[in-house]
Amino acid sequence: MKTVEAIKDEQQILSIKSYLECRSPRDYCLFMLGINTGIRIHDLLHLHVKDFMTETGEYYHYLQSSVHTNPPVYLNLQVRNALKSCILDGSLDFNDFLFKSRKSNDPITRQQAYRIINEAAKQAGISESIGTHTLRKTFGYHAYRKGIAISLIQKRLQHSTPSETRQYIGVTTQSAVQIKLDVNL
């Protein structure tokens, strides 16, 4: 089995986002949720519409599924917009799987998720090995590059040690990022 890496080039991420946004709101949402939350692919595929919104149609700012609430998973504006498009375009009901297959009421398979991500990566000119773990690794890598403490990333990815997390996201040195703590009261 090949090891996959994080997508470290933000331009390549933008290319993938652009390709998927034009192709399918569902596939775009899968990518956006994956790279912005770090949730495992198995767990992503088994999320329901009700995990993201109330029965009255209001969207949550945090994921409401108990599987993913330690620590709580924040849904940024881009993710919430992708969710809305996915739900509206797919005419999804409150109890439907978010990533519902077009052929049944079940969620898409891991293999289908792999094909979606791999095709988008090829379209973006990425020649490295890409897979479903790429989404999680991309989340962790960019969170680290933006100054999020490795201990918080470790907790989100449910790793046992910071060194395991560094290895997983492809960051070998501890001082790769200069962290600026500015309270600015």
C-alpha positions, -999 to 999 in steps of 0.1 A, spaced: 0 0 0 14 34 -10 17 62 16 -1 94 8 10 128 17 -7 161 26 -13 186 -2 11 213 9 8 237 -21 -22 260 -15 -24 267 -52 -31 230 -58 -58 230 -31 -74 260 -49 -73 241 -82 -89 210 -67 -116 232 -50 -123 249 -83 -125 216 -102 -148 200 -77 -170 230 -72 -178 230 -109 -182 192 -110 -204 184 -80 -215 201 -48 -214 168 -30 -178 160 -41 -168 196 -33 -184 193 1 -165 161 8 -132 177 0 -140 209 20 -151 190 51 -121 167 49 -94 194 46 -111 217 71 -119 193 99 -95 164 98 -124 139 103 -115 103 92 -130 93 58 -151 65 73 -167 90 98 -171 116 70 -190 92 48 -214 82 76 -224 118 86 -261 127 82 -277 160 72 -291 162 108 -255 164 121 -252 199 105 -286 215 108 -317 217 128 -351 204 117 -361 241 110 -332 244 85 -307 264 105 -270 254 101 -248 247 131 -214 263 135 -201 231 152 -206 195 141 -234 180 162 -224 144 160 -212 129 192 -185 109 174 -166 140 165 -172 164 194 -140 159 214 -127 185 207 -157 201 190 -154 204 152 -158 240 140 -174 245 106 -160 276 90 -180 297 66 -166 279 35 -176 246 49 -211 258 59 -216 272 23 -204 239 8 -228 220 31 -257 242 20 -250 236 -16 -246 199 -11 -278 196 8 -298 218 -16 -283 203 -48 -289 167 -36 -324 175 -24 -313 158 8 -337 152 37 -329 157 74 -322 120 80 -303 114 47 -265 107 46 -247 138 36 -227 120 10 -255 99 -3 -249 77 -33 -267 86 -65 -277 50 -69 -291 42 -34 -299 58 0 -265 46 13 -234 68 15 -208 67 -12 -181 41 -6 -145 47 4 -136 36 -31 -158 62 -47 -144 89 -23 -109 78 -34 -118 81 -71 -133 116 -65 -102 128 -47 -78 111 -70 -94 125 -102 -95 160 -88 -58 158 -78 -49 146 -113 -69 176 -128 -48 199 -105 -16 184 -118 -6 165 -86 16 136 -95 22 124 -59 2 96 -43 -32 109 -32 -59 91 -13 -86 96 13 -60 101 41 -47 130 21 -76 151 33 -68 145 70 -31 150 64 -37 182 45 -59 195 74 -31 187 100 -3 201 79 -20 234 72 -33 238 108 4 233 119 17 258 93 -9 284 105 4 281 140 -21 258 157 -3 239 185 7 204 177 -10 192 209 -44 205 195 -38 189 161 -28 157 179 -60 157 198 -81 163 167 -64 135 148 -66 113 179 -29 104 179 -11 93 211 20 116 208 30 149 192 58 130 173 32 107 157 13 137 146 44 154 131 53 123 112 17 118 100 14 154 86 49 153 72 66 179 94 99 166 107 113 196 127 96 210 157 106 246 149 92 247 114 67 274 122 72 306 141 43 310 164 32 345 173 12 348 204 -5 382 202 -33 387 227 -38 423 216 -63 433 244 
